[in-house]
């Protein structure tokens, strides 16, 4: 999925996501343009949805929740996440499994 992620010089992966907070069925939906669409059940208030997004991405990539942070879009549905401790190849392989 071109454009969904980039890699910083320190190896940190920057992942573009679109989030649907307050969803009945949380999880990874699939591709959404040049981003990954995620659903979380947490409401978009007081950072609860952002924490849920970080936990979800950490879970699917096999990282610790502390290794996933929101670097832009904290108050938007469109976010950029920094993912540390996960090789870019693993992110690329995961993205390849997502439905269109």
N, CA, C and O atoms as a MOPAC input file, in Angstrom:
PM7 MOZYME 1SCF
protein

 N      0.85500 1    -1.16300 1     0.00000 1
 C      0.00000 1     0.00000 1     0.00000 1
 C      0.90200 1     1.22700 1     0.00000 1
 O      1.38500 1     1.63600 1     1.05600 1
 N      1.13300 1     1.81000 1    -1.14800 1
 C      2.01600 1     2.96900 1    -1.20600 1
 C      1.41900 1     4.15000 1    -0.44700 1
 O      0.21900 1     4.41300 1    -0.52300 1
 N      2.27700 1     4.85300 1     0.28500 1
 C      1.83500 1     6.04600 1     0.97600 1
 C      1.27600 1     5.81200 1     2.36700 1
 O      1.10700 1     6.77300 1     3.11700 1
 N      0.98400 1     4.57600 1     2.74100 1
 C      0.40800 1     4.31800 1     4.05700 1
 C      1.45500 1     4.44800 1     5.15200 1
 O      1.12400 1     4.74700 1     6.30000 1
 N      2.73400 1     4.22100 1     4.79600 1
 C      3.76500 1     4.38200 1     5.81200 1
 C      5.07300 1     4.84300 1     5.19400 1
 O      5.35600 1     4.61200 1     4.01900 1
 N      5.85600 1     5.50000 1     6.03000 1
 C      7.20900 1     5.91300 1     5.67700 1
 C      8.11200 1     5.49200 1     6.83100 1
 O      7.64000 1     5.14100 1     7.91200 1
 N      9.41200 1     5.53300 1     6.58200 1
 C     10.36700 1     5.13100 1     7.61000 1
 C     11.33400 1     6.28300 1     7.86300 1
 O     11.94100 1     6.81300 1     6.93300 1
 N     11.46700 1     6.65900 1     9.11900 1
 C     12.42900 1     7.68900 1     9.51100 1
 C     13.83800 1     7.10000 1     9.48400 1
 O     14.01400 1     5.88300 1     9.42500 1
 N     14.82500 1     7.97200 1     9.52700 1
 C     16.21400 1     7.51500 1     9.49400 1
 C     16.57800 1     6.66400 1    10.71200 1
 O     17.50900 1     5.86200 1    10.64200 1
 N     15.85600 1     6.82500 1    11.82900 1
 C     16.13200 1     6.01100 1    13.01800 1
 C     15.39100 1     4.67300 1    13.00200 1
 O     15.49000 1     3.90800 1    13.96200 1
 N     14.65100 1     4.37800 1    11.92800 1
 C     13.93700 1     3.11300 1    11.80100 1
 C     12.49500 1     3.15200 1    12.27800 1
 O     11.77000 1     2.16700 1    12.13800 1
 N     12.06900 1     4.28100 1    12.84200 1
 C     10.68100 1     4.41300 1    13.27900 1
 C      9.76500 1     4.45700 1    12.07100 1
 O     10.03100 1     5.17900 1    11.11100 1
 N      8.70000 1     3.69800 1    12.11400 1
 C      7.71100 1     3.66400 1    11.03500 1
 C      6.63300 1     4.70100 1    11.33500 1
 O      6.10200 1     4.74600 1    12.44500 1
 N      6.31000 1     5.53400 1    10.34500 1
 C      5.20400 1     6.47600 1    10.44900 1
 C      4.05100 1     5.93100 1     9.63900 1
 O      4.15700 1     5.78400 1     8.42100 1
 N      2.95000 1     5.63000 1    10.30600 1
 C      1.79800 1     4.98100 1     9.69400 1
 C      0.62500 1     5.95200 1     9.62900 1
 O      0.28500 1     6.58300 1    10.63000 1
 N      0.00700 1     6.07600 1     8.46200 1
 C     -1.17700 1     6.92500 1     8.28700 1
 C     -2.42700 1     6.09800 1     8.54300 1
 O     -2.59500 1     5.01500 1     7.98400 1
 N     -3.30300 1     6.62300 1     9.39700 1
 C     -4.54400 1     5.92400 1     9.71000 1
 C     -5.72500 1     6.88200 1     9.66800 1
 O     -5.57200 1     8.09000 1     9.85300 1
 N     -6.89700 1     6.32800 1     9.42200 1
 C     -8.16300 1     7.04400 1     9.53200 1
 C     -8.95700 1     6.28900 1    10.58500 1
 O     -9.12300 1     5.07300 1    10.49400 1
 N     -9.44500 1     7.01100 1    11.58400 1
 C    -10.05800 1     6.37500 1    12.74400 1
 C    -11.55100 1     6.67200 1    12.81800 1
 O    -11.99100 1     7.80000 1    12.59600 1
 N    -12.31200 1     5.63800 1    13.13200 1
 C    -13.73700 1     5.78700 1    13.42300 1
 C    -13.92200 1     5.48100 1    14.90800 1
 O    -13.97900 1     4.31600 1    15.30000 1
 N    -14.01700 1     6.53300 1    15.74100 1
 C    -14.21400 1     6.29900 1    17.16800 1
 C    -15.66800 1     5.93500 1    17.47600 1
 O    -16.56500 1     6.20300 1    16.67700 1
 N    -15.88800 1     5.33300 1    18.62300 1
 C    -17.24000 1     4.99100 1    19.04600 1
 C    -17.88600 1     3.88900 1    18.22700 1
 O    -19.11200 1     3.80500 1    18.15500 1
 N    -17.07500 1     3.04400 1    17.61100 1
 C    -17.60600 1     1.98100 1    16.75200 1
 C    -18.14500 1     0.81500 1    17.57900 1
 O    -17.65700 1     0.53500 1    18.67400 1
 N    -19.14100 1     0.15200 1    17.04400 1
 C    -19.68600 1    -1.02800 1    17.71600 1
 C    -18.72900 1    -2.21100 1    17.62600 1
 O    -18.59000 1    -2.99000 1    18.56900 1
 N    -18.06800 1    -2.33100 1    16.46300 1
 C    -17.14400 1    -3.44600 1    16.25400 1
 C    -15.74700 1    -2.90200 1    16.00600 1
 O    -15.43500 1    -2.51800 1    14.87800 1
 N    -14.89600 1    -2.85800 1    17.02600 1
 C    -13.54800 1    -2.33100 1    16.82600 1
 C    -12.68700 1    -3.29200 1    16.02000 1
 O    -12.92800 1    -4.49900 1    16.00600 1
 N    -11.68000 1    -2.74000 1    15.35000 1
 C    -10.73700 1    -3.55400 1    14.60500 1
 C    -10.19200 1    -2.82600 1    13.39900 1
 O    -10.47700 1    -1.65000 1    13.17300 1
 N     -9.40500 1    -3.54600 1    12.63400 1
 C     -8.81700 1    -3.00800 1    11.40700 1
 C     -9.80100 1    -3.27200 1    10.28000 1
 O    -10.18100 1    -4.41800 1    10.03900 1
 N    -10.21500 1    -2.21800 1     9.59000 1
 C    -11.19000 1    -2.34200 1     8.51000 1
 C    -10.50600 1    -2.70400 1     7.20700 1
 O    -10.94400 1    -3.61200 1     6.50100 1
 N     -9.43200 1    -1.99400 1     6.88500 1
 C     -8.72200 1    -2.22100 1     5.63600 1
 C     -8.13800 1    -0.92800 1     5.12000 1
 O     -7.88700 1     0.00400 1     5.88400 1
 N     -7.92700 1    -0.87700 1     3.83600 1
 C     -7.33200 1     0.30800 1     3.21700 1
 C     -8.36300 1     1.41100 1     3.05800 1
 O     -9.55200 1     1.15900 1     2.86200 1
 N     -7.87400 1     2.63800 1     3.14900 1
 C     -8.72000 1     3.81700 1     2.96500 1
 C     -7.84800 1     4.85100 1     2.26500 1
 O     -7.23700 1     5.69800 1     2.91600 1
 N     -7.79200 1     4.78000 1     0.93400 1
 C     -6.88100 1     5.64400 1     0.18600 1
 C     -5.44800 1     5.28000 1     0.51500 1
 O     -5.04300 1     4.12500 1     0.38200 1
 N     -4.67900 1     6.27800 1     0.94600 1
 C     -3.28800 1     6.03700 1     1.34100 1
 C     -3.15100 1     5.86600 1     2.85100 1
 O     -2.13300 1     6.24500 1     3.43000 1
 N     -4.15100 1     5.30900 1     3.47600 1
 C     -4.13800 1     5.11300 1     4.92500 1
 C     -4.79800 1     3.78000 1     5.25800 1
 O     -5.33200 1     3.09000 1     4.39000 1
 N     -4.74300 1     3.44400 1     6.53100 1
 C     -5.40100 1     2.24900 1     7.05600 1
 C     -6.58900 1     2.71900 1     7.87700 1
 O     -6.44500 1     3.59900 1     8.72600 1
 N     -7.75900 1     2.14500 1     7.63700 1
 C     -8.94300 1     2.52700 1     8.40500 1
 C     -9.06500 1     1.62100 1     9.61300 1
 O     -9.00400 1     0.39600 1     9.50700 1
 N     -9.24100 1     2.25500 1    10.77000 1
 C     -9.37900 1     1.54700 1    12.03400 1
 C    -10.68400 1     1.95000 1    12.70600 1
 O    -11.13700 1     3.08600 1    12.56900 1
 N    -11.28400 1     1.01400 1    13.43000 1
 C    -12.45600 1     1.31700 1    14.25700 1
 C    -12.08400 1     1.02100 1    15.70200 1
 O    -11.49600 1    -0.01600 1    16.00800 1
 N    -12.43600 1     1.94500 1    16.57800 1
 C    -12.23900 1     1.72200 1    18.01100 1
 C    -13.54100 1     2.02900 1    18.72600 1
 O    -14.30100 1     2.90100 1    18.30300 1
 N    -13.79600 1     1.31300 1    19.80400 1
 C    -15.04600 1     1.52500 1    20.53000 1
 C    -14.97400 1     2.72000 1    21.47000 1
 O    -16.00900 1     3.24000 1    21.88800 1
 N    -13.78700 1     3.15500 1    21.80200 1
 C    -13.62600 1     4.29900 1    22.71000 1
 C    -14.12500 1     5.57800 1    22.04600 1
 O    -13.94600 1     5.77500 1    20.84400 1
 N    -14.75000 1     6.44300 1    22.83900 1
 C    -15.21900 1     7.71700 1    22.27800 1
 C    -14.05400 1     8.68100 1    22.05200 1
 O    -12.98600 1     8.53800 1    22.64600 1
 N    -14.28200 1     9.64800 1    21.19400 1
 C    -13.25200 1    10.64700 1    20.88300 1
 C    -13.30600 1    11.77600 1    21.90800 1
 O    -13.64400 1    12.91300 1    21.58000 1
 N    -12.97300 1    11.45200 1    23.13000 1
 C    -12.95500 1    12.46100 1    24.18200 1
 C    -11.82300 1    12.15600 1    25.15200 1
 O    -11.59300 1    11.00400 1    25.52000 1
 N    -11.13100 1    13.19300 1    25.55200 1
 C    -10.04000 1    13.09400 1    26.53500 1
 C     -8.94800 1    12.10200 1    26.10800 1
 O     -8.30900 1    11.48700 1    26.96100 1
 N     -8.73200 1    11.94400 1    24.80600 1
 C     -7.66400 1    11.08400 1    24.31500 1
 C     -7.93900 1     9.59600 1    24.39800 1
 O     -7.05000 1     8.78700 1    24.13500 1
 N     -9.15600 1     9.22200 1    24.75900 1
 C     -9.46300 1     7.79300 1    24.90700 1
 C     -9.36800 1     7.04600 1    23.58100 1
 O     -8.84400 1     5.93300 1    23.53800 1
 N     -9.86700 1     7.63900 1    22.50000 1
 C     -9.79000 1     6.98200 1    21.18800 1
 C     -8.33600 1     6.87200 1    20.73000 1
 O     -7.95300 1     5.86100 1    20.14200 1
 N     -7.52800 1     7.88800 1    20.98900 1
 C     -6.11100 1     7.82900 1    20.61000 1
 C     -5.40300 1     6.69100 1    21.32400 1
 O     -4.61800 1     5.96600 1    20.71400 1
 N     -5.67500 1     6.52900 1    22.61300 1
 C     -5.06400 1     5.41600 1    23.34500 1
 C     -5.52200 1     4.07500 1    22.77700 1
 O     -4.72400 1     3.14600 1    22.64800 1
 N     -6.80400 1     3.97700 1    22.43900 1
 C     -7.32500 1     2.73000 1    21.86700 1
 C     -6.69100 1     2.43100 1    20.51000 1
 O     -6.41200 1     1.27500 1    20.19200 1
 N     -6.46400 1     3.47500 1    19.71300 1
 C     -5.81200 1     3.30000 1    18.40600 1
 C     -4.39400 1     2.76800 1    18.60100 1
 O     -3.98500 1     1.82800 1    17.91900 1
 N     -3.65100 1     3.35700 1    19.51900 1
 C     -2.28100 1     2.90400 1    19.77500 1
 C     -2.26400 1     1.45700 1    20.25100 1
 O     -1.41100 1     0.67500 1    19.83100 1
 N     -3.19400 1     1.10100 1    21.12100 1
 C     -3.27100 1    -0.27600 1    21.61300 1
 C     -3.63300 1    -1.25100 1    20.49600 1
 O     -3.08200 1    -2.35000 1    20.43000 1
 N     -4.55100 1    -0.85700 1    19.62200 1
 C     -4.95500 1    -1.71500 1    18.50700 1
 C     -3.79700 1    -1.95100 1    17.55100 1
 O     -3.52000 1    -3.09100 1    17.17800 1
 N     -3.12200 1    -0.88500 1    17.15600 1
 C     -1.99700 1    -1.02000 1    16.21100 1
 C     -0.87300 1    -1.83300 1    16.85000 1
 O     -0.27400 1    -2.68100 1    16.18900 1
 N     -0.58500 1    -1.58700 1    18.11200 1
 C      0.44600 1    -2.36400 1    18.80200 1
 C      0.08600 1    -3.84400 1    18.81700 1
 O      0.94100 1    -4.70500 1    18.61000 1
 N     -1.17200 1    -4.12300 1    19.06200 1
 C     -1.63200 1    -5.50600 1    19.11400 1
 C     -1.45400 1    -6.23000 1    17.77900 1
 O     -0.95500 1    -7.35500 1    17.74100 1
 N     -1.86200 1    -5.58800 1    16.69100 1
 C     -1.78000 1    -6.27500 1    15.39100 1
 C     -0.34700 1    -6.37900 1    14.87900 1
 O     -0.03400 1    -7.27200 1    14.09200 1
 N      0.52700 1    -5.47100 1    15.32100 1
 C      1.92000 1    -5.51300 1    14.86500 1
 C      2.84800 1    -6.22800 1    15.83700 1
 O      4.03400 1    -6.40000 1    15.55400 1
 N      2.31400 1    -6.64400 1    16.97800 1
 C      3.13500 1    -7.35200 1    17.95000 1
 C      4.08800 1    -6.44800 1    18.70300 1
 O      5.16200 1    -6.88600 1    19.11500 1
 N      3.71300 1    -5.19900 1    18.88800 1
 C      4.54400 1    -4.23800 1    19.61400 1
 C      3.92700 1    -3.96400 1    20.97500 1
 O      2.79200 1    -4.35400 1    21.24800 1
 N      4.69100 1    -3.28700 1    21.82500 1
 C      4.13600 1    -2.83400 1    23.09900 1
 C      3.32200 1    -1.57100 1    22.83600 1
 O      3.69500 1    -0.78600 1    21.96500 1
 N      2.23400 1    -1.35100 1    23.55000 1
 C      1.44300 1    -0.12800 1    23.35100 1
 C      2.26700 1     1.14900 1    23.52700 1
 O      1.98000 1     2.16300 1    22.89200 1
 N      3.27800 1     1.10400 1    24.37800 1
 C      4.14000 1     2.28100 1    24.58400 1
 C      4.99700 1     2.58900 1    23.36300 1
 O      5.52900 1     3.69300 1    23.24500 1
 N      5.13800 1     1.62700 1    22.45300 1
 C      5.94300 1     1.82700 1    21.24100 1
 C      5.15000 1     2.46500 1    20.10600 1
 O      5.69900 1     2.70800 1    19.03200 1
 N      3.86700 1     2.73700 1    20.33000 1
 C      3.01800 1     3.36700 1    19.30600 1
 C      2.49500 1     4.67800 1    19.87700 1
 O      1.84900 1     4.69600 1    20.92500 1
 N      2.77900 1     5.77600 1    19.18000 1
 C      2.32700 1     7.09500 1    19.64000 1
 C      1.72400 1     7.87700 1    18.47800 1
 O      2.08200 1     7.67000 1    17.31900 1
 N      0.81100 1     8.76800 1    18.80600 1
 C      0.21900 1     9.66700 1    17.80600 1
 C      1.16700 1    10.85100 1    17.65700 1
 O      1.43700 1    11.55900 1    18.62800 1
 N      1.67800 1    11.07100 1    16.43000 1
 C      2.58900 1    12.19500 1    16.20800 1
 C      1.90000 1    13.37200 1    15.51900 1
 O      2.39300 1    14.49800 1    15.58800 1
 N      0.78500 1    13.13100 1    14.86700 1
 C     -0.00600 1    14.23600 1    14.31600 1
 C     -1.44700 1    13.78300 1    14.16800 1
 O     -1.73200 1    12.60200 1    13.97100 1
 N     -2.35700 1    14.76200 1    14.26800 1
 C     -3.77100 1    14.47200 1    14.12300 1
 C     -4.44200 1    13.99800 1    15.39600 1
 O     -5.42700 1    13.26300 1    15.33500 1
 N     -3.93100 1    14.40200 1    16.54100 1
 C     -4.49100 1    13.93500 1    17.81100 1
 C     -5.97700 1    14.25200 1    17.95700 1
 O     -6.70400 1    13.50800 1    18.61600 1
 N     -6.43500 1    15.34700 1    17.35200 1
 C     -7.85500 1    15.70700 1    17.45800 1
 C     -8.59000 1    15.52800 1    16.13200 1
 O     -9.66600 1    16.09100 1    15.92700 1
 N     -8.00400 1    14.74600 1    15.24300 1
 C     -8.57600 1    14.51900 1    13.92100 1
 C     -8.79600 1    13.02300 1    13.70000 1
 O     -8.19700 1    12.19300 1    14.38200 1
 N     -9.64500 1    12.69400 1    12.75700 1
 C     -9.80400 1    11.28200 1    12.37800 1
 C     -8.60600 1    10.78800 1    11.58600 1
 O     -8.30700 1     9.59400 1    11.59300 1
 N     -7.91700 1    11.69500 1    10.90300 1
 C     -6.72200 1    11.36600 1    10.11900 1
 C     -5.49800 1    11.56400 1    11.00600 1
 O     -5.23100 1    12.67700 1    11.45800 1
 N     -4.75800 1    10.49300 1    11.25400 1
 C     -3.63500 1    10.53600 1    12.18000 1
 C     -2.37900 1     9.93700 1    11.56200 1
 O     -2.44000 1     9.14600 1    10.62000 1
 N     -1.23100 1    10.33800 1    12.12100 1
 C      0.05100 1     9.70800 1    11.80400 1
 C      0.55100 1     9.11000 1    13.10900 1
 O      0.64500 1     9.79500 1    14.12700 1
 N      0.86800 1     7.83300 1    13.06400 1
 C      1.36200 1     7.13000 1    14.23400 1
 C      2.83100 1     6.79900 1    14.05700 1
 O      3.25100 1     6.40100 1    12.97000 1
 N      3.61100 1     6.95900 1    15.10400 1
 C      4.99900 1     6.51700 1    15.11500 1
 C      5.02900 1     5.14400 1    15.77400 1
 O      4.54300 1     4.96500 1    16.89000 1
 N      5.60400 1     4.18400 1    15.06700 1
 C      5.68600 1     2.81500 1    15.57300 1
 C      7.15900 1     2.45100 1    15.69800 1
 O      7.87400 1     2.34400 1    14.70100 1
 N      7.60300 1     2.26200 1    16.94000 1
 C      8.98500 1     1.86500 1    17.18500 1
 C      9.03100 1     0.36700 1    17.45900 1
 O      8.01600 1    -0.23400 1    17.81300 1
 N     10.17200 1    -0.21900 1    17.30100 1
 C     10.46300 1    -1.62800 1    17.60700 1
 C      9.80100 1    -2.62700 1    16.65500 1
 O      9.78600 1    -3.82600 1    16.93300 1
 N      9.26300 1    -2.14900 1    15.55100 1
 C      8.69100 1    -3.05100 1    14.54600 1
 C      9.41300 1    -2.78500 1    13.22700 1
 O      9.43200 1    -1.64600 1    12.76100 1
 N     10.00300 1    -3.80700 1    12.62000 1
 C     10.71700 1    -3.59100 1    11.35800 1
 C      9.76900 1    -3.14100 1    10.24300 1
 O      8.62900 1    -3.60100 1    10.17700 1
 N     10.23100 1    -2.24900 1     9.37400 1
 C      9.39600 1    -1.80500 1     8.25500 1
 C      8.87600 1    -2.95500 1     7.39800 1
 O      7.76500 1    -2.88000 1     6.87300 1
 N      9.65300 1    -4.00200 1     7.25200 1
 C      9.20700 1    -5.15300 1     6.45100 1
 C      7.98000 1    -5.81100 1     7.08100 1
 O      7.09600 1    -6.28000 1     6.36500 1
 N      7.91800 1    -5.84900 1     8.40900 1
 C      6.76000 1    -6.43700 1     9.09000 1
 C      5.51700 1    -5.59100 1     8.86100 1
 O      4.42400 1    -6.12900 1     8.68300 1
 N      5.67600 1    -4.27200 1     8.86400 1
 C      4.54300 1    -3.37200 1     8.59700 1
 C      4.08500 1    -3.55800 1     7.16900 1
 O      2.88400 1    -3.63500 1     6.91000 1
 N      5.02100 1    -3.63000 1     6.23500 1
 C      4.68500 1    -3.81500 1     4.83100 1
 C      3.94400 1    -5.13400 1     4.60900 1
 O      2.96200 1    -5.18400 1     3.86800 1
 N      4.41600 1    -6.19300 1     5.25000 1
 C      3.74900 1    -7.50900 1     5.13200 1
 C      2.32900 1    -7.44900 1     5.68400 1
 O      1.40800 1    -8.01100 1     5.09100 1
 N      2.14600 1    -6.76900 1     6.82100 1
 C      0.81100 1    -6.64300 1     7.41900 1
 C     -0.11200 1    -5.85800 1     6.49100 1
 O     -1.26100 1    -6.24500 1     6.28100 1
 N      0.39300 1    -4.75000 1     5.93400 1
 C     -0.43100 1    -3.93800 1     5.03200 1
 C     -0.84800 1    -4.73400 1     3.79700 1
 O     -1.94200 1    -4.53200 1     3.27000 1
 N      0.00400 1    -5.62400 1     3.33900 1
 C     -0.30100 1    -6.42500 1     2.15100 1
 C     -1.46400 1    -7.38800 1     2.40500 1
 O     -2.11300 1    -7.83800 1     1.46100 1
 N     -1.72700 1    -7.70100 1     3.66500 1
 C     -2.82500 1    -8.63600 1     3.97200 1
 C     -4.17700 1    -7.94400 1     4.10700 1
 O     -5.20500 1    -8.61600 1     4.19000 1
 N     -4.19200 1    -6.61200 1     4.13100 1
 C     -5.43800 1    -5.88100 1     4.35100 1
 C     -6.31000 1    -5.85600 1     3.09200 1
 O     -5.80400 1    -5.75900 1     1.97500 1
 N     -7.61700 1    -5.94300 1     3.29100 1
 C     -8.53200 1    -5.85300 1     2.14000 1
 C     -8.57500 1    -4.42100 1     1.59100 1
 O     -8.28300 1    -3.45900 1     2.30000 1
 N     -8.94200 1    -4.30800 1     0.32600 1
 C     -9.04800 1    -2.98100 1    -0.30600 1
 C    -10.26400 1    -2.23300 1     0.16300 1
 O    -10.50100 1    -1.10500 1    -0.27000 1

